[in-house]
Amino acid sequence: MSYDFDKIIDRSNTGALKTDVLEERYGRADMLPLWVADMDFETPHFIVEALRKRMEHPLFGYTVEPKDYWPVVMKWIDDHHHMKVKREWLTYIPGIVKGIGMVINVFTRPGDKVIIQPPVYHPFRMTPEGNGREVVYNPLREKADGSYEMDFDNLEAVADDRCRLLILSNPHNPAGIIWDKQTLARLADFCTQHHIIVVSDEIHGDMALWGKQHVPFALASEAAAQCSITFGAPSKTFNIAGIVSSYAIVPNDQLREKFYSWLTANELNEPDIFAPIATIAAFEQGEEWRQQMLHYIEENIIFVEDYCRRHLPAVRPLRPEASFLVWLDCRDLKLNHDQLVSLFVDKARLAFNDGEMFGQGGKGFMRMNVGAPRAVIHEALERLKKVL
C-alpha cells in the first residue's frame, strides 16, 4: 500500500497543541507551526480502525491489558533493535517526561543532583528543577562537521557524590545523533563507577534514518543494562502522541523492584483502554507505513538542505541520523537571541523552537520539525527566504 504524506490536514481548533496555543506561546496565531515534536501526517489507518472497532462497543469500564500487548512490544524491540527483553523488565508508564519525574522522586531526594547534556530537550532541565533537584551540566562538544560528541573530561570534572541520575537523550534531541555503542558503553562504565543511574529517553529510537541503526543504551554493555532505566514509545513513530503509550525497560532487579513497586502502589503502571490497542496495531501492522514515512522524512531533510544551500547559505541544517527534527545553525546571520526569534516569529511568521531553550550550545540555533507535507516545508523556507 502506498501512503500519502503530501496530504495537508488542518489541525486548527482540534485542541492540537501545535496549532491552538500559538497566540499564547508566540504572541500571534497567523503562523506556520513547525515546532512541537509531532508530525502532521495522518495517524495510520490501521491504528484508527483498531480504535474505532473498540469504540463500537458501548461500554468503557475498567479494563485489563490485552494478553498480546507485551509479547507484541517484545517482538518489536527484538526485530528492530536486536534486544531480547524479558517480560518482567517491562511496564507501562504514563508518558516519558512523567516517567523522568517519577524516577527523580523514587531515586533521589531534594538537593540531589541530576546530570544533563545540553543542548538537549528542555524538560530534562525543567523536570529535575521543578522537583527541587540541582541540575549539573555536561555540555556536548561541537565537532568540526557541526555534529556533537560527549565530553567525558568535563563529565569527570562536574560529577560528584551528590549526582544520582544522568538523563540521556538517545537518539539525541535536538541534534538527531545516534550514539554509537562505544560511547554508550564508556558512559555506562563512568556511571557505574560513580553510582549514577542512567535514564535513557529512546522515544526516537524507531526513527533511525539513512539505514543507520539505533543502539539501545541497555544493549551497549552489561554495565549499561545494570545501571539504566530506558523509556520508549510508539508515539513519535506512528504519530499518536495524544494516546499516551510509553513503556519502561529495567533489566536490573533492584532498580526494577524499587521503581515498579512504587508505580504499582500509585497505580501509575496501568494503561488506559486505548494505549494497548494503538500500540498493538502500530507494532503488528505498521512496518510498511514506518518505512515509507522515514523515506519521506529523508526526502524532506534533503529538500531543506538543498534549499538552504541555494537560497539561505547563512542557515546550515545539521543532518539528523534519527527523528524528524532538524537542528538549524543560524549563527552566520549574526543575530542575538531576540533578533533571531523576531526574524522567525514576527517577520517570517514561523513557529520553530529557538535553540536557547535547549540550553548551553543552543544559542544561534533553531529547531525545525520536518514531519509535514513537503509543500508546507517549502512554504516555511520561502517565508524565511523572503524576509532574509
C-alpha positions in Angstrom: 0.0 0.0 0.0 1.2 3.5 -0.9 0.6 6.1 1.8 0.0 9.8 1.1 2.3 12.0 3.1 1.6 15.0 0.9 -2.0 15.4 2.2 -2.4 18.7 4.1 -4.6 18.4 7.2 -6.0 21.4 9.0 -5.4 20.8 12.7 -6.6 24.1 14.0 -9.5 24.2 16.5 -9.0 20.5 17.3 -7.2 21.1 20.6 -3.9 20.4 18.9 -1.0 21.9 20.9 0.9 22.6 17.7 -1.8 25.0 16.4 -4.1 26.1 19.1 -1.7 27.7 21.5 0.3 29.9 19.0 -1.2 33.1 20.3 -0.3 32.1 23.9 3.2 30.9 23.1 4.3 33.2 20.3 2.0 36.2 20.6 0.3 35.7 17.3 -1.8 33.0 15.7 -1.0 33.6 12.0 2.0 31.3 11.9 3.2 28.2 10.2 3.7 25.7 13.1 6.8 23.5 12.8 7.7 23.3 16.5 6.0 20.7 18.6 7.5 17.2 18.0 4.6 15.5 16.5 4.0 15.1 12.7 1.3 16.5 10.5 0.8 13.2 8.8 -2.5 11.2 9.3 -2.3 8.6 12.0 -2.1 5.3 10.1 -5.5 3.9 9.2 -4.9 0.6 10.9 -4.5 2.3 14.2 -7.6 4.4 13.7 -9.5 1.2 12.7 -8.4 -0.7 15.7 -9.5 2.2 18.0 -12.8 2.5 16.0 -13.5 -1.1 16.4 -13.2 -0.9 20.2 -15.3 2.3 20.2 -18.2 0.3 18.6 -18.6 -1.4 21.9 -20.8 0.9 24.0 -19.2 0.3 27.4 -15.9 1.8 28.6 -15.4 0.3 32.1 -12.2 -0.9 33.8 -10.0 -2.9 31.5 -7.0 -5.3 31.8 -4.0 -5.3 29.4 -4.6 -7.5 26.3 -2.7 -10.8 26.5 -0.8 -10.0 23.3 0.2 -6.4 24.4 3.7 -7.2 25.9 4.6 -10.0 23.5 4.0 -7.6 20.6 6.2 -5.0 22.2 8.9 -7.5 23.0 8.9 -8.8 19.4 9.1 -5.3 18.0 12.1 -4.4 20.2 13.9 -7.7 19.2 13.1 -7.3 15.5 14.2 -3.7 15.3 16.9 -3.4 17.9 18.1 -6.9 18.4 17.4 -6.7 22.1 15.7 -9.6 23.8 13.6 -8.1 26.6 12.2 -10.2 29.3 8.5 -9.7 30.2 9.3 -8.7 33.8 11.6 -5.9 32.6 8.6 -4.1 31.1 5.9 -1.8 32.4 3.6 0.8 31.1 4.3 4.4 32.1 2.0 7.4 31.6 4.5 9.4 29.4 8.2 9.8 29.2 8.6 13.2 30.8 6.3 12.0 33.6 8.5 8.9 33.8 11.5 11.0 34.3 9.8 12.9 37.1 8.8 9.6 38.7 12.4 8.3 38.6 13.6 11.5 40.1 11.1 11.2 43.0 11.8 7.5 43.6 15.6 7.5 43.4 16.6 11.0 44.6 15.9 13.4 47.4 15.7 17.2 47.3 19.2 18.7 46.9 20.5 15.7 44.9 22.0 16.3 41.5 20.9 15.3 38.1 23.3 15.5 35.1 22.1 16.5 31.6 24.0 17.1 28.4 22.9 20.3 26.6 21.9 21.4 24.1 19.1 18.9 24.9 15.3 18.5 25.2 14.4 21.2 27.7 12.2 19.1 30.1 15.5 17.3 31.0 16.3 20.5 32.9 12.8 21.7 33.9 11.7 18.4 35.4 14.6 18.0 37.9 14.5 21.7 38.8 10.7 21.6 39.3 11.2 18.7 41.7 13.8 20.6 43.8 16.9 18.8 42.4 20.0 20.5 41.2 20.9 20.2 37.6 24.5 19.6 36.6 25.6 20.5 33.1 27.8 18.2 31.0 27.6 20.1 27.6 28.2 18.2 24.4 31.3 19.2 22.5 30.7 20.5 18.9 32.8 18.8 16.3 34.2 20.4 13.1 31.4 19.0 11.0 28.8 20.6 13.2 27.8 17.4 15.0 28.4 16.7 18.6 30.3 14.3 20.9 30.1 13.6 24.6 32.8 15.4 26.7 34.0 12.8 29.2 36.7 15.0 30.6 34.1 17.6 31.6 31.8 14.8 32.9 34.6 13.7 35.2 35.1 17.3 36.4 31.4 18.1 37.2 30.2 14.8 38.7 30.4 14.4 42.4 28.9 12.1 45.1 25.7 14.1 45.1 25.0 13.2 41.4 22.3 10.4 41.4 21.0 10.4 37.8 22.1 11.2 34.3 19.3 11.8 31.7 20.4 10.6 28.3 18.7 11.6 25.0 19.2 8.5 22.8 18.8 9.3 19.9 19.6 12.9 20.7 17.0 15.7 20.6 17.5 18.2 19.0 20.6 17.2 17.0 19.4 13.8 15.9 22.6 11.9 16.9 22.6 8.1 17.1 25.1 7.5 19.9 27.5 4.6 19.0 27.9 1.6 21.1 31.4 2.5 22.3 30.3 6.0 23.5 27.3 4.4 25.4 29.5 1.7 26.9 32.0 4.3 28.1 29.2 6.4 29.6 27.9 3.2 31.4 31.3 2.5 32.8 31.6 6.0 34.2 28.1 6.0 35.7 28.6 2.6 37.2 31.8 3.7 38.9 30.1 6.8 40.3 26.8 5.0 41.3 24.8 7.1 38.9 21.5 5.7 37.3 21.1 6.5 33.6 17.6 7.4 32.4 17.7 6.8 28.7 14.9 8.5 26.7 14.7 6.5 23.5 11.4 7.7 22.1 13.0 8.4 18.7 14.7 5.0 18.6 12.4 3.6 15.9 13.1 6.6 13.6 16.7 5.9 12.6 17.4 7.4 9.1 19.7 6.7 6.2 20.0 3.0 7.0 21.5 3.6 10.4 20.9 1.5 13.5 19.8 2.8 16.8 21.7 1.3 19.8 19.6 0.9 22.9 21.7 2.1 25.9 21.0 -1.1 27.8 22.4 -3.1 24.9 25.8 -1.3 24.9 27.2 -3.4 27.7 26.3 -5.4 30.8 27.2 -2.4 32.9 24.7 -0.3 30.8 22.0 -2.8 31.3 22.5 -2.9 35.1 22.6 0.9 35.7 19.8 2.0 33.4 16.1 2.7 33.1 15.0 3.0 29.5 11.9 4.7 28.2 10.4 4.1 24.8 7.0 4.5 23.0 5.4 4.1 19.6 4.0 7.7 19.8 6.6 9.6 17.8 7.0 7.0 15.1 3.3 6.4 14.5 2.1 9.9 15.3 -0.1 9.0 18.3 1.4 11.3 21.0 -2.1 12.1 22.2 -2.6 8.4 23.1 -0.1 8.0 25.9 1.6 4.7 25.1 5.0 4.8 26.8 6.8 1.9 28.4 9.9 1.4 30.6 12.6 -1.3 30.4 14.6 -2.0 33.6 16.9 -5.1 33.5 18.4 -4.6 36.9 16.4 -6.5 39.7 17.0 -3.9 42.4 16.2 -0.8 40.3 13.2 -2.5 38.9 11.8 -3.6 42.2 12.1 -0.2 43.7 10.7 1.7 40.7 8.0 -0.7 39.7 6.7 -1.3 43.2 6.3 2.5 43.6 4.4 2.7 40.2 2.2 -0.2 41.3 1.4 1.3 44.7 0.3 4.5 42.9 -1.5 2.8 40.0 0.8 4.6 37.5 1.6 1.4 35.6 -1.9 0.8 34.3 -2.6 2.0 30.7 -6.0 3.4 29.7 -8.2 1.5 27.5 -6.8 2.8 24.2 -3.0 2.8 24.7 -2.5 -1.0 24.3 -4.9 -1.2 21.3 -3.0 1.6 19.5 0.4 0.0 20.4 -0.5 -3.5 19.2 -1.9 -2.1 15.9 1.2 0.0 15.3 3.7 -2.7 16.1 1.8 -5.5 14.3 0.8 -3.7 11.2 3.0 -0.6 11.0 6.3 -1.6 9.4 5.4 -0.7 5.8 4.0 2.7 6.9 7.0 3.3 9.1 9.4 2.6 6.2 7.5 4.9 3.8 7.3 7.6 6.4 11.0 7.5 7.1 11.8 7.7 3.4 9.5 10.8 3.1 11.3 12.4 6.1 14.7 11.7 4.5 13.5 13.5 1.3 12.2 16.4 3.4 15.6 16.7 5.0 17.4 16.7 1.7 14.9 19.3 0.4 15.8 21.6 3.4 19.5 21.1 2.8 19.3 21.8 -0.9 17.1 24.8 -0.4 19.3 26.3 2.3 22.4 25.7 0.2 20.8 27.6 -2.8 18.9 30.3 -1.1 19.8 30.5 2.6 23.5 30.0 2.9 23.7 31.5 6.3 21.3 28.8 7.6 23.1 25.4 7.9 21.0 22.3 8.7 22.6 19.6 10.7 21.5 16.3 9.1 19.8 14.2 11.8 20.7 10.5 12.0 17.2 9.9 13.5 13.9 11.6 14.0 12.0 14.3 12.1 13.7 17.3 13.8 16.4 19.4 12.1 18.8 21.5 14.1 19.4 24.7 12.1 22.6 26.6 12.7 21.7 30.2 12.2 24.9 31.7 13.8 26.1 33.2 10.5 23.1 35.5 10.5 25.0 37.4 13.3 21.8 38.0 15.3 21.3 38.0 19.0 18.6 35.8 20.6 15.8 38.4 20.5 16.6 39.4 16.9 16.7 35.7 15.7 13.3 35.0 17.4 11.8 38.1 15.9 13.1 37.2 12.5 11.3 33.8 12.6 8.2 34.8 14.5 7.4 38.4 13.6 8.8 38.7 10.1 8.6 35.1 8.7 5.6 34.1 10.8 7.2 30.7 11.6 6.8 28.8 14.8 10.0 27.0 15.4 11.7 26.2 18.7 14.5 28.6 19.4 17.8 27.0 20.3 18.4 28.7 23.6 15.6 26.7 25.2 17.8 23.6 24.8 20.5 25.1 27.0 24.2 25.7 26.6 25.3 25.4 23.0 21.8 26.3 21.6 22.5 30.0 21.1 22.0 30.9 17.4 20.1 27.7 16.5 16.5 26.9 15.7 14.8 23.5 15.7 12.6 22.7 12.7 10.1 19.9 12.6 10.1 18.4 9.1 7.4 15.9 9.8 5.0 17.7 7.5 3.9 17.6 3.8 6.7 18.9 1.6 4.5 21.8 0.4 4.4 23.1 4.0 8.2 22.7 4.3 8.6 24.7 1.1 6.3 27.4 2.2 8.2 27.8 5.5 11.5 28.1 3.7 10.1 30.6 1.2 8.9 32.8 4.1 12.4 32.7 5.6 14.0 33.5 2.2 11.6 36.4 1.7 12.5 38.1 5.0 16.2 37.5 4.6 
